[in-house]
Amino acid sequence: MTCGLPYVNGPMHIAHLRTYFPADIYVRYQRKLGRDVLFFCGSDTHGTPITVKAEEQGTTPERIAKQYHEHFRQIFPRLGIFFDNYGSTNDPVNHHRTRAIAMNL
């Protein structure tokens, strides 16, 4: 199971919860039914919102993405949302897997 990846261009806010709470509830329900469910998510570290925030703050998109990726990674458990894996679209493992999938298509 996965859900929409947050853009990491700023801190988490109330609107983010409309994505993660329903997904978490669904995963918990499936596990209560005895189903083996893995819950994956990660930060979307690419895109215009991150570039705009970096320009506003006079820094690099990579620095903004890293800062807010860590913020989201720490916030989810405080909200009681536990992913089996929380990664990043900029992770080398993600790049490798994406290429492998594309090559097999």
PyRosetta script that sets phi, psi and omega in degrees:
from pyrosetta import init, pose_from_sequence

init()
pose = pose_from_sequence("MTCGLPYVNGPMHIAHLRTYFPADIYVRYQRKLGRDVLFFCGSDTHGTPITVKAEEQGTTPERIAKQYHEHFRQIFPRLGIFFDNYGSTNDPVNHHRTRAIAMNL")
pose.set_psi(1, 139.6)
pose.set_omega(1, 173.0)
pose.set_phi(2, -140.9)
pose.set_psi(2, 173.7)
pose.set_omega(2, 177.4)
pose.set_phi(3, -145.2)
pose.set_psi(3, 176.6)
pose.set_omega(3, -177.7)
pose.set_phi(4, -56.6)
pose.set_psi(4, 135.5)
pose.set_omega(4, -180.0)
pose.set_phi(5, -81.6)
pose.set_psi(5, 132.7)
pose.set_omega(5, 179.0)
pose.set_phi(6, -74.7)
pose.set_psi(6, 137.2)
pose.set_omega(6, 166.6)
pose.set_phi(7, -66.9)
pose.set_psi(7, 134.1)
pose.set_omega(7, -178.6)
pose.set_phi(8, -101.5)
pose.set_psi(8, 65.6)
pose.set_omega(8, 179.9)
pose.set_phi(9, -112.7)
pose.set_psi(9, 7.6)
pose.set_omega(9, 179.5)
pose.set_phi(10, 179.6)
pose.set_psi(10, 175.0)
pose.set_omega(10, -177.8)
pose.set_phi(11, -69.2)
pose.set_psi(11, 158.5)
pose.set_omega(11, 176.8)
pose.set_phi(12, -62.4)
pose.set_psi(12, 144.6)
pose.set_omega(12, 176.7)
pose.set_phi(13, -136.4)
pose.set_psi(13, 174.4)
pose.set_omega(13, -172.2)
pose.set_phi(14, -56.7)
pose.set_psi(14, -34.9)
pose.set_omega(14, -178.3)
pose.set_phi(15, -65.7)
pose.set_psi(15, -26.2)
pose.set_omega(15, 177.0)
pose.set_phi(16, -61.0)
pose.set_psi(16, -31.0)
pose.set_omega(16, -173.6)
pose.set_phi(17, -66.6)
pose.set_psi(17, -22.4)
pose.set_omega(17, 179.0)
pose.set_phi(18, -65.2)
pose.set_psi(18, -18.6)
pose.set_omega(18, 177.1)
pose.set_phi(19, -92.1)
pose.set_psi(19, -45.3)
pose.set_omega(19, -167.9)
pose.set_phi(20, -86.5)
pose.set_psi(20, -35.6)
pose.set_omega(20, 178.3)
pose.set_phi(21, -65.2)
pose.set_psi(21, -47.7)
pose.set_omega(21, 178.2)
pose.set_phi(22, -60.5)
pose.set_psi(22, -40.6)
pose.set_omega(22, 178.9)
pose.set_phi(23, -64.0)
pose.set_psi(23, -42.3)
pose.set_omega(23, 178.9)
pose.set_phi(24, -63.2)
pose.set_psi(24, -42.4)
pose.set_omega(24, 178.4)
pose.set_phi(25, -61.6)
pose.set_psi(25, -43.2)
pose.set_omega(25, 179.9)
pose.set_phi(26, -63.2)
pose.set_psi(26, -43.7)
pose.set_omega(26, 178.7)
pose.set_phi(27, -62.7)
pose.set_psi(27, -44.7)
pose.set_omega(27, 179.0)
pose.set_phi(28, -61.6)
pose.set_psi(28, -40.6)
pose.set_omega(28, 178.6)
pose.set_phi(29, -62.3)
pose.set_psi(29, -46.7)
pose.set_omega(29, 179.4)
pose.set_phi(30, -61.1)
pose.set_psi(30, -39.4)
pose.set_omega(30, 178.1)
pose.set_phi(31, -68.0)
pose.set_psi(31, -37.4)
pose.set_omega(31, 176.0)
pose.set_phi(32, -60.8)
pose.set_psi(32, -32.5)
pose.set_omega(32, 177.8)
pose.set_phi(33, -77.1)
pose.set_psi(33, -2.1)
pose.set_omega(33, 178.7)
pose.set_phi(34, 88.2)
pose.set_psi(34, 10.0)
pose.set_omega(34, -179.3)
pose.set_phi(35, -83.4)
pose.set_psi(35, 143.4)
pose.set_omega(35, 178.5)
pose.set_phi(36, -83.5)
pose.set_psi(36, 105.3)
pose.set_omega(36, -174.4)
pose.set_phi(37, -122.0)
pose.set_psi(37, 133.2)
pose.set_omega(37, 171.7)
pose.set_phi(38, -107.7)
pose.set_psi(38, 138.7)
pose.set_omega(38, -176.1)
pose.set_phi(39, -117.0)
pose.set_psi(39, 110.9)
pose.set_omega(39, -177.1)
pose.set_phi(40, -114.9)
pose.set_psi(40, 145.8)
pose.set_omega(40, 172.8)
pose.set_phi(41, -158.2)
pose.set_psi(41, 179.2)
pose.set_omega(41, 178.0)
pose.set_phi(42, 179.8)
pose.set_psi(42, 170.1)
pose.set_omega(42, -179.1)
pose.set_phi(43, -85.0)
pose.set_psi(43, 134.8)
pose.set_omega(43, 171.1)
pose.set_phi(44, -85.1)
pose.set_psi(44, 105.8)
pose.set_omega(44, -173.3)
pose.set_phi(45, -98.4)
pose.set_psi(45, 17.1)
pose.set_omega(45, 178.9)
pose.set_phi(46, -124.9)
pose.set_psi(46, 153.3)
pose.set_omega(46, 172.7)
pose.set_phi(47, 128.0)
pose.set_psi(47, 163.4)
pose.set_omega(47, -176.6)
pose.set_phi(48, -58.6)
pose.set_psi(48, -42.7)
pose.set_omega(48, -178.7)
pose.set_phi(49, -57.1)
pose.set_psi(49, -35.0)
pose.set_omega(49, 179.8)
pose.set_phi(50, -72.7)
pose.set_psi(50, -41.3)
pose.set_omega(50, 178.7)
pose.set_phi(51, -63.2)
pose.set_psi(51, -43.7)
pose.set_omega(51, 178.9)
pose.set_phi(52, -61.3)
pose.set_psi(52, -46.1)
pose.set_omega(52, 179.8)
pose.set_phi(53, -61.6)
pose.set_psi(53, -40.9)
pose.set_omega(53, 179.2)
pose.set_phi(54, -62.8)
pose.set_psi(54, -43.4)
pose.set_omega(54, 178.5)
pose.set_phi(55, -63.7)
pose.set_psi(55, -40.6)
pose.set_omega(55, 178.1)
pose.set_phi(56, -61.3)
pose.set_psi(56, -35.7)
pose.set_omega(56, -175.9)
pose.set_phi(57, -97.6)
pose.set_psi(57, 1.6)
pose.set_omega(57, 178.4)
pose.set_phi(58, 65.0)
pose.set_psi(58, 38.2)
pose.set_omega(58, -179.7)
pose.set_phi(59, -135.1)
pose.set_psi(59, -169.3)
pose.set_omega(59, -178.0)
pose.set_phi(60, -97.0)
pose.set_psi(60, 152.9)
pose.set_omega(60, 174.6)
pose.set_phi(61, -58.7)
pose.set_psi(61, -35.5)
pose.set_omega(61, 179.3)
pose.set_phi(62, -62.3)
pose.set_psi(62, -40.6)
pose.set_omega(62, -179.8)
pose.set_phi(63, -67.6)
pose.set_psi(63, -42.6)
pose.set_omega(63, 177.2)
pose.set_phi(64, -61.2)
pose.set_psi(64, -47.6)
pose.set_omega(64, -178.7)
pose.set_phi(65, -60.1)
pose.set_psi(65, -44.0)
pose.set_omega(65, -179.6)
pose.set_phi(66, -64.4)
pose.set_psi(66, -44.1)
pose.set_omega(66, -179.0)
pose.set_phi(67, -59.7)
pose.set_psi(67, -50.4)
pose.set_omega(67, -175.3)
pose.set_phi(68, -81.2)
pose.set_psi(68, -23.5)
pose.set_omega(68, 171.7)
pose.set_phi(69, -59.9)
pose.set_psi(69, -47.2)
pose.set_omega(69, 179.5)
pose.set_phi(70, -63.5)
pose.set_psi(70, -39.4)
pose.set_omega(70, 177.6)
pose.set_phi(71, -57.8)
pose.set_psi(71, -51.1)
pose.set_omega(71, -179.3)
pose.set_phi(72, -63.7)
pose.set_psi(72, -41.5)
pose.set_omega(72, -179.4)
pose.set_phi(73, -59.0)
pose.set_psi(73, -35.0)
pose.set_omega(73, 179.5)
pose.set_phi(74, -81.8)
pose.set_psi(74, -31.9)
pose.set_omega(74, -175.9)
pose.set_phi(75, -73.3)
pose.set_psi(75, -42.3)
pose.set_omega(75, -175.6)
pose.set_phi(76, -52.5)
pose.set_psi(76, -49.9)
pose.set_omega(76, 179.2)
pose.set_phi(77, -61.8)
pose.set_psi(77, -31.9)
pose.set_omega(77, 178.0)
pose.set_phi(78, -66.8)
pose.set_psi(78, -22.7)
pose.set_omega(78, 177.0)
pose.set_phi(79, -92.2)
pose.set_psi(79, 0.5)
pose.set_omega(79, -178.9)
pose.set_phi(80, 82.3)
pose.set_psi(80, 16.2)
pose.set_omega(80, 178.9)
pose.set_phi(81, -105.0)
pose.set_psi(81, 118.1)
pose.set_omega(81, -175.7)
pose.set_phi(82, -121.1)
pose.set_psi(82, 114.0)
pose.set_omega(82, 177.1)
pose.set_phi(83, -89.7)
pose.set_psi(83, 145.9)
pose.set_omega(83, 173.5)
pose.set_phi(84, -68.9)
pose.set_psi(84, -28.0)
pose.set_omega(84, 174.1)
pose.set_phi(85, -152.5)
pose.set_psi(85, 128.9)
pose.set_omega(85, 174.4)
pose.set_phi(86, -121.7)
pose.set_psi(86, 107.5)
pose.set_omega(86, -174.9)
pose.set_phi(87, -113.3)
pose.set_psi(87, -151.0)
pose.set_omega(87, -177.0)
pose.set_phi(88, -148.5)
pose.set_psi(88, 143.9)
pose.set_omega(88, 177.0)
pose.set_phi(89, -67.7)
pose.set_psi(89, -13.6)
pose.set_omega(89, 179.1)
pose.set_phi(90, -96.8)
pose.set_psi(90, 3.2)
pose.set_omega(90, 179.6)
pose.set_phi(91, -70.6)
pose.set_psi(91, 133.1)
pose.set_omega(91, 178.6)
pose.set_phi(92, -55.5)
pose.set_psi(92, -33.8)
pose.set_omega(92, 177.4)
pose.set_phi(93, -63.5)
pose.set_psi(93, -41.5)
pose.set_omega(93, 177.5)
pose.set_phi(94, -62.6)
pose.set_psi(94, -42.9)
pose.set_omega(94, 178.7)
pose.set_phi(95, -60.1)
pose.set_psi(95, -45.2)
pose.set_omega(95, -179.4)
pose.set_phi(96, -62.0)
pose.set_psi(96, -47.8)
pose.set_omega(96, -179.0)
pose.set_phi(97, -64.0)
pose.set_psi(97, -39.9)
pose.set_omega(97, 179.5)
pose.set_phi(98, -62.7)
pose.set_psi(98, -45.0)
pose.set_omega(98, 177.4)
pose.set_phi(99, -61.7)
pose.set_psi(99, -43.1)
pose.set_omega(99, -179.3)
pose.set_phi(100, -61.7)
pose.set_psi(100, -42.9)
pose.set_omega(100, 178.6)
pose.set_phi(101, -63.7)
pose.set_psi(101, -46.1)
pose.set_omega(101, -179.3)
pose.set_phi(102, -61.9)
pose.set_psi(102, -38.6)
pose.set_omega(102, -179.6)
pose.set_phi(103, -68.1)
pose.set_psi(103, -27.1)
pose.set_omega(103, -179.7)
pose.set_phi(104, -85.8)
pose.set_psi(104, -7.2)
pose.set_omega(104, -179.0)
pose.set_phi(105, -76.2)
pose.dump_pdb("model.pdb")
